[in-house]
Amino acid sequence: MRNDSIETLLLRHYGSAAPVPVNLEQQLKMMVHREAARQQTVSNWNQRRISRRRVLQLVTFSGASVGAAVAVGINTLHNTLTAHTVRRPAYSL
């Protein structure tokens, strides 16, 4: 893959008669700064040491939270479905 500049890519795609997008340079600078900040955050997280105890806590509590959320969801769904059913006595002929 070639390492073309933004100007080259825009000229190739739109031609020389195309208008320049509004605030193109500011948008590109903002995107570059945002990506650099994201990469710095990822790098910091990758360098951070975490204990086995903390990993176990995260796994345990996240699993318990998911289980509780599923139980509440099922209970709500069951209550919603049974609330709309009208119970009528069965008559035999």
NORHU-V416633 format. One record per backbone hydrogen bond with DSSP energy under -0.5 kcal/mol. CO is the residue of the C=O (numbers start at 0). NH is the residue of the N-H. E is the energy in kcal/mol with one decimal. If there is no record, write none. Layout:
CO&NH&E / CO&NH&E
This chain:
1&3&-1.1 / 4&8&-2.2 / 5&9&-2.7 / 6&10&-2.6 / 7&11&-2.5 / 8&12&-2.2 / 9&13&-3.2 / 9&14&-0.7 / 10&14&-1.5 / 14&17&-0.8 / 20&23&-1.2 / 22&26&-2.4 / 23&27&-2.6 / 24&28&-2.4 / 25&29&-2.4 / 26&30&-2.4 / 27&31&-2.4 / 28&32&-2.6 / 29&33&-2.5 / 30&34&-2.4 / 31&35&-2.3 / 32&36&-2.4 / 33&37&-2.3 / 34&38&-2.6 / 35&39&-2.1 / 36&40&-2.2 / 37&41&-2.5 / 38&42&-2.4 / 39&43&-2.5 / 40&44&-2.3 / 41&45&-2.4 / 42&46&-1.7 / 43&47&-1.0 / 50&54&-2.0 / 51&55&-2.5 / 52&56&-2.2 / 53&57&-2.6 / 54&58&-2.6 / 55&59&-2.7 / 56&60&-2.9 / 57&61&-2.2 / 58&62&-2.1 / 59&63&-2.4 / 60&64&-2.3 / 61&65&-2.2 / 62&66&-2.3 / 63&67&-2.5 / 64&68&-2.5 / 65&69&-2.4 / 66&70&-2.2 / 67&71&-2.5 / 68&72&-2.4 / 69&73&-2.6 / 70&74&-2.4 / 71&75&-2.6 / 72&76&-2.5 / 73&77&-2.7 / 74&78&-2.5 / 75&79&-2.4 / 76&80&-2.5 / 77&81&-2.5 / 78&82&-1.4 / 79&83&-0.8 / 83&85&-0.5 / 84&86&-0.5 / 85&87&-0.6 / 88&90&-0.5
